[in-house]
Amino acid sequence: MTTNVVFRPQAEEEARAARRWYEEQKPGLGARFADAIEETLRRIASNPPAFPLVHGEIRRAVVRQFPYGIYFRMHAQDLVVIAVMHGRRHPRRRQSRR
């Protein structure tokens, strides 16, 4: 079974902004962040129920080596990324998204 990854526009912009920020801090770090996001998405796609439910049908996967979480839900065969958020951001910012 193939899982399609679908980013909500706001989640895609969050990931891009974080990558830009890391790249500004140290050249190459933005690429490492992007690789960590991709690795996390592969882990999610291989076993979505392995990740904890945090609100209704929304689950969270922690990004290794970076203080970020990927908030997602499954819809048919789509992995819908709702948010890519720093661990210190308030969860209500994510809860209003579907």
N, C-alpha and C positions, 0 to 999 in steps of 0.2 A: 504494500500500500504506500502510495506516494503522498507526502504531506506538503501542501502548498503553504508557504509563509506569506502572510498578508499583513503589512504594516498599516496601521491607521496613520493618517498624515501627521498628527501631532507626535506619535511615537517615533516616526521616521525622523522628524526634525529634532527630537530630543537626542536620538542616537548621533545624528550628524553634528549637533552642537557640542556634545560631549567629546566626540572624536576631534573636532577642531580645537577645543580647549586643551585636551591632552597633547595634541601636536604642538600647540603654542608653548606648552610647558617644557617639552623636550622633543626634538625631532625624532620621529619613529615611534613615539609613544602612542600617537593617534592610530597608527596601523596596528599596533599591538592590541589596543582597545577594540578595534574593528574585528580583529581575529578572535578575541575573547567573546565578542557578541556572536559571531558565526559559530563558534564552538558550542556556546550555550544553546543556540537555536538547534544545532544537531542533536544535543542531548535531549532537548524538549521533544523534538520530532520523533526520537526513538522510543520515548515512553512518557507521553504527556501526564498520565495519572500519577507518575512518581513525584510530581511537584505539588506542594501543599496548596489547598484552596485558601484564599485570603479574603474573598468577598463574593458570595454567590457562586457563579461558575468560573470566576477569575482565579487563576493560579499564578504563583511567582516562582521564578528560577533565579538564583543568585549567580551573577557573573563572576567567575573565578578571577582572582588577582585585581579586581576593580570593585569599588563599593557601589555597584549598580545592581538593580534587579530588573528582570524582564517580566512584565505582567502580561498574561495572555489568557485566551480561552480557545477552546476547540469549537469549530462550527463545521459540521460534516467532515470533510478532509482538509479543511483549512485551519492552520494555526494562526490565529488573529492576534497580532501583537498590539496591545492597547497602550502600553507605556514602557519606556526605558528610563527608569528613574534612579537618581542617586539615593542611597539608603537613608540619608538624613532628611529627605524631603517628606513633607507631611502626606500620609496616605490618602487624605481626603481629596487631594489633587487628582489621584488616580481613580477613586471610587465613583466619580461622576461620569466616567467614560464607560462605554460599552463596546 
